[in-house]
Amino acid sequence: MQPVRHMTALRPPTVDEATRCNEREPLWTLFRVVFGLSALSWGGLALMAQLENHYVEREERLTRLAFSDIVALAWMVPGPVGCNVAVQLGHVLRGRAGAWVAGLASVLPFFMLMTAFALFYQTPIVREVASQTLLNHFSVVLATLIGVTWYKQTRALVRGRLEWTAAVLGCIALVGAHTPAAYIGMLGAAFMSGWVRSDARGARLTTTLSPGDWRLLIGLCVLLVIFALPLPHRYERALLWPRLAGAGLTLFGGGFSALPVLKTLLVTPAIGLTDNEFTLAFSLSPLSPGPLLNVVPFFGYLIQGWKGAVMATLALFVPSGCLVVLAQRHLRQLKTNPRFEHGMRVLRAMTTAFLAVAVLRIARNVPFEPAYLVTALFSGVCFAKPKLPVYAVYGSVALACGVWLYVGHAG
């Protein structure tokens, strides 16, 4: 399934769709199906395709158009798109309980695997195997993968002059931006520029929020403020998980756009993660099922053990899950407003800058040597042409690096 470009048109479900959605899915069946599909899905788009194949083509619980509406809403809110789709699907099939069950089932497979990676990473044998040379080669593969992703997203999301301006200015601003407040300010400015520059000047934005919806939005705004405010070093670790929750609400455009944001938050003296550990986590990400934000349990475990893995996962995924359920109820009204849609288009264009700057920041930490250029060329060809699985590219590079190191030591 291809990602939705500029969002499909949202509209109320037909009578036929509503009849299908009212068939109550047993919660255990919902958990079992989503868990199994998530465990076999490398990347958020793969999970979306698997869910569509099961619930649209095989079970015929939703029409293809209704599922496209779910995907459209998932792209419009921050967080991992595949998990956002699973949460919405659970909400459609079994209401609020179904949303929680489907969200848990979509997160649990990669939570277990990435936590296991972190557990074994702290053993002496793994630390010896993960040499600096291998980490540098993995960094090159990661930068190439992000670069190819940036190229594809730019072609899909950046079209008009205003969108190109937002993308270019975002790259320039991010080079010097190192604070959470700067990231939030950039995203807000991008949305407002699209809103103001929209041709539909007379369109009114009308939506009705319940007291519970207002409390949720206020709570999410508080998390954003905690993330954005500069804090003394002694409070960075104490408020890490609320700050991570706020950071998750700024992540549009896929997991790789999270790299600069999460690095600013986690790679600090107060938290204790190193550049090598941060890069290794993102290098391991494609080896595990789930979205690219599956790195979060890895980080949490290194910081605070099992408790940190659980808290980090809850902090990043629960707020976006709550927001996507709220979006399902209200963004149908917002989506019909052309000024809101234009603002979201510019915002999505701005997020491509996070990918470009992520490549730059990884590349400048890798020595400029012929071996790494060969790795970049090999991985670029693999990702761009044959479209080999990511884990196959990493495995090939690791094997070649191991042989090279063995021959070098033997010589």
MIDODO-370505 format. One line per 10 residues: number of its first residue (from 1); their letters; for each residue y, z, x of C-alpha. Coordinates in steps of 0.05 Angstrom, whole numbers, m for minus. Example, Ala and Ser with C-alpha at 12.3 -4.5 7.8 and 13.67 -1.06 7.14 Angstrom:
BEGIN
1 = AS = m90:156:246 ~ m21:143:273
***
This chain:
BEGIN
1 = MQPVRHMTAL = 0:0:0 ~ 68:m19:27 ~ 127:31:26 ~ 174:21:m32 ~ 238:m14:m10 ~ 302:14:m39 ~ 261:49:m93 ~ 230:21:m155 ~ 268:28:m221 ~ 253:94:m255
11 = RPPTVDEATR = 243:97:m329 ~ 209:142:m381 ~ 133:134:m386 ~ 105:90:m441 ~ 62:119:m497 ~ 0:91:m462 ~ 18:125:m397 ~ 34:191:m431 ~ m34:190:m466 ~ m70:181:m399
21 = CNEREPLWTL = m29:235:m365 ~ m44:285:m421 ~ m118:283:m403 ~ m123:350:m368 ~ m153:344:m299 ~ m196:406:m280 ~ m160:443:m224 ~ m222:447:m181 ~ m233:371:m189 ~ m160:359:m171
31 = FRVVFGLSAL = m166:403:m109 ~ m231:371:m87 ~ m207:300:m95 ~ m139:310:m60 ~ m170:352:m5 ~ m223:299:9 ~ m173:241:9 ~ m124:279:53 ~ m179:295:103 ~ m192:220:110
41 = SWGGLALMAQ = m119:197:111 ~ m84:187:177 ~ m10:186:158 ~ 28:196:93 ~ 23:123:73 ~ m52:125:79 ~ m56:186:33 ~ m11:151:m18 ~ m57:90:m16 ~ m119:133:m25
51 = LENHYVEREE = m89:170:m84 ~ m69:105:m117 ~ m138:76:m107 ~ m171:137:m139 ~ m125:154:m197 ~ m98:84:m214 ~ m155:36:m198 ~ m218:78:m204 ~ m201:133:m255 ~ m145:94:m291
61 = RLTRLAFSDI = m107:159:m303 ~ m40:124:m288 ~ m16:53:m289 ~ 7:22:m224 ~ 79:22:m248 ~ 76:96:m265 ~ 48:111:m196 ~ 103:70:m165 ~ 154:115:m200 ~ 121:175:m167
71 = VALAWMVPGP = 125:142:m99 ~ 198:124:m110 ~ 216:196:m124 ~ 177:219:m63 ~ 218:174:m18 ~ 284:199:m48 ~ 274:272:m29 ~ 264:304:40 ~ 197:324:67 ~ 130:290:80
81 = VGCNVAVQLG = 125:231:32 ~ 49:233:25 ~ 48:307:7 ~ 107:296:m41 ~ 66:244:m78 ~ 6:292:m82 ~ 50:348:m110 ~ 79:302:m163 ~ 11:275:m181 ~ m15:345:m191
91 = HVLRGRAGAW = 45:362:m234 ~ 34:300:m278 ~ m40:316:m287 ~ m39:392:m295 ~ 33:416:m295 ~ 60:470:m248 ~ m9:496:m230 ~ m32:426:m213 ~ 28:415:m168 ~ 10:478:m127
101 = VAGLASVLPF = m64:460:m124 ~ m52:387:m103 ~ 0:409:m52 ~ m47:460:m21 ~ m104:409:m20 ~ m61:357:16 ~ m38:406:70 ~ m102:446:83 ~ m142:393:123 ~ m89:381:177
111 = FMLMTAFALF = m69:455:177 ~ m140:474:199 ~ m146:419:251 ~ m77:426:283 ~ m86:502:285 ~ m153:491:320 ~ m118:445:370 ~ m68:501:384 ~ m123:552:391 ~ m160:511:444
121 = YQTPIVREVA = m95:491:477 ~ m86:562:501 ~ m154:562:537 ~ m152:552:613 ~ m196:489:612 ~ m151:452:564 ~ m89:471:603 ~ m121:442:666 ~ m142:378:631 ~ m72:369:601
131 = SQTLLNHFSV = m42:350:667 ~ 31:329:674 ~ 11:258:688 ~ m30:253:623 ~ 26:285:584 ~ 75:234:612 ~ 30:177:591 ~ 22:208:521 ~ 98:214:518 ~ 104:139:532
141 = VLATLIGVTW = 55:123:477 ~ 92:169:429 ~ 159:137:446 ~ 130:68:436 ~ 101:87:368 ~ 168:117:346 ~ 203:54:371 ~ 158:9:330 ~ 168:54:270 ~ 244:51:280
151 = YKQTRALVRG = 241:m25:281 ~ 201:m29:216 ~ 245:22:181 ~ 308:m12:204 ~ 285:m78:175 ~ 266:m45:109 ~ 324:3:99 ~ 385:m24:137 ~ 414:m85:103 ~ 489:m85:86
161 = RLEWTAAVLG = 548:m74:131 ~ 559:m2:109 ~ 486:15:122 ~ 489:m16:192 ~ 552:22:206 ~ 519:87:185 ~ 458:73:229 ~ 500:56:291 ~ 548:113:283 ~ 489:160:271
171 = CIALVGAHTP = 459:139:338 ~ 525:151:374 ~ 535:218:341 ~ 464:242:354 ~ 468:229:428 ~ 518:286:433 ~ 495:328:374 ~ 453:389:390 ~ 466:436:332 ~ 436:439:262
181 = AAYIGMLGAA = 505:438:231 ~ 518:370:262 ~ 455:342:231 ~ 472:367:162 ~ 544:343:169 ~ 520:273:188 ~ 472:267:130 ~ 525:293:81 ~ 578:245:108 ~ 529:187:101
191 = FMSGWVRSDA = 514:202:29 ~ 587:213:11 ~ 608:148:44 ~ 557:111:2 ~ 580:147:m60 ~ 653:132:m48 ~ 643:60:m27 ~ 600:42:m87 ~ 627:m13:m132 ~ 608:26:m195
201 = RGARLTTTLS = 670:71:m193 ~ 669:89:m267 ~ 597:111:m271 ~ 588:184:m290 ~ 534:229:m263 ~ 505:271:m318 ~ 444:317:m315 ~ 425:383:m348 ~ 397:439:m306 ~ 364:502:m332
211 = PGDWRLLIGL = 380:571:m303 ~ 315:568:m264 ~ 334:500:m235 ~ 401:528:m213 ~ 368:588:m180 ~ 321:542:m142 ~ 378:497:m119 ~ 419:558:m97 ~ 360:584:m58 ~ 350:517:m23
221 = CVLLVIFALP = 424:514:m6 ~ 419:584:24 ~ 363:559:69 ~ 405:500:90 ~ 463:547:108 ~ 417:592:149 ~ 393:531:187 ~ 462:503:198 ~ 498:566:220 ~ 500:581:295
231 = LPHRYERALL = 464:647:307 ~ 463:696:366 ~ 399:688:407 ~ 371:754:382 ~ 370:728:310 ~ 339:660:325 ~ 268:686:326 ~ 278:735:269 ~ 303:681:223 ~ 260:625:250
241 = WPRLAGAGLT = 219:612:187 ~ 278:610:139 ~ 314:564:188 ~ 252:519:192 ~ 252:516:115 ~ 324:493:117 ~ 308:442:171 ~ 254:413:127 ~ 306:398:74 ~ 343:352:122
251 = LFGGGFSALP = 282:309:140 ~ 287:241:108 ~ 253:177:132 ~ 185:201:156 ~ 157:251:206 ~ 185:220:270 ~ 256:232:245 ~ 240:306:251 ~ 232:304:326 ~ 305:316:346
261 = VLKTLLVTPA = 315:367:291 ~ 253:408:306 ~ 266:405:381 ~ 335:434:371 ~ 305:490:330 ~ 242:507:369 ~ 253:489:443 ~ 299:547:459 ~ 293:608:505 ~ 290:654:444
271 = IGLTDNEFTL = 231:617:412 ~ 194:601:477 ~ 165:531:466 ~ 170:485:526 ~ 185:410:527 ~ 113:395:547 ~ 85:435:489 ~ 132:402:440 ~ 115:332:464 ~ 41:347:466
281 = AFSLSPLSPG = 42:369:393 ~ 73:304:371 ~ 23:266:415 ~ m34:302:380 ~ m4:289:311 ~ m33:219:302 ~ m102:245:321 ~ m103:290:260 ~ m104:270:187 ~ m42:282:146
291 = PLLNVVPFFG = 31:264:154 ~ 65:265:222 ~ 95:333:204 ~ 25:361:214 ~ 52:387:281 ~ 82:447:246 ~ 19:491:245 ~ 10:476:319 ~ 81:501:334 ~ 72:562:289
301 = YLIQGWKGAV = 8:583:324 ~ 38:578:393 ~ 97:620:371 ~ 62:675:330 ~ m13:662:326 ~ m47:653:258 ~ 10:687:222 ~ 59:637:253 ~ 15:578:234 ~ 14:600:161
311 = MATLALFVPS = 87:618:158 ~ 109:553:192 ~ 68:511:144 ~ 94:548:82 ~ 166:544:108 ~ 165:469:117 ~ 123:446:58 ~ 138:494:1 ~ 213:480:m6 ~ 204:405:m6
321 = GCLVVLAQRH = 147:412:m56 ~ 191:453:m103 ~ 247:402:m95 ~ 202:343:m111 ~ 179:376:m176 ~ 251:389:m194 ~ 266:316:m176 ~ 212:291:m221 ~ 246:324:m281 ~ 317:305:m264
331 = LRQLKTNPRF = 322:246:m216 ~ 305:198:m271 ~ 375:210:m296 ~ 405:209:m226 ~ 369:145:m208 ~ 403:107:m264 ~ 470:124:m233 ~ 489:67:m185 ~ 536:110:m143 ~ 480:160:m130
341 = EHGMRVLRAM = 432:105:m111 ~ 483:74:m64 ~ 494:141:m31 ~ 419:149:m21 ~ 414:80:10 ~ 466:97:62 ~ 433:164:74 ~ 366:131:87 ~ 399:82:135 ~ 429:140:173
351 = TTAFLAVAVL = 360:172:183 ~ 337:112:225 ~ 384:139:279 ~ 339:200:287 ~ 282:153:308 ~ 324:115:358 ~ 350:178:391 ~ 280:208:392 ~ 257:149:435 ~ 316:159:482
361 = RIARNVPFEP = 303:233:491 ~ 229:223:506 ~ 241:165:554 ~ 291:201:597 ~ 240:256:612 ~ 188:207:638 ~ 191:183:710 ~ 210:110:718 ~ 145:86:750 ~ 103:22:742
371 = AYLVTALFSG = 44:59:713 ~ 85:85:654 ~ 114:16:642 ~ 44:m12:637 ~ 27:42:587 ~ 89:25:546 ~ 71:m49:546 ~ m1:m36:527 ~ 16:11:470 ~ 72:m34:445
381 = VCFAKPKLPV = 24:m93:440 ~ m28:m50:405 ~ 21:m22:353 ~ 58:m87:341 ~ 2:m140:338 ~ m70:m118:328 ~ m48:m55:290 ~ m102:m13:323 ~ m110:59:299 ~ m64:106:335
391 = YAVYGSVALA = m121:151:359 ~ m155:91:391 ~ m92:76:432 ~ m86:149:454 ~ m160:150:471 ~ m155:87:513 ~ m95:114:551 ~ m129:181:563 ~ m192:146:589 ~ m152:100:635
401 = CGVWLYVGHA = m111:160:660 ~ m175:200:673 ~ m207:144:712 ~ m142:134:753 ~ m138:208:770 ~ m212:211:787 ~ m207:151:833 ~ m144:179:865 ~ m177:246:880 ~ m241:213:903
411 = G = m201:170:951
***
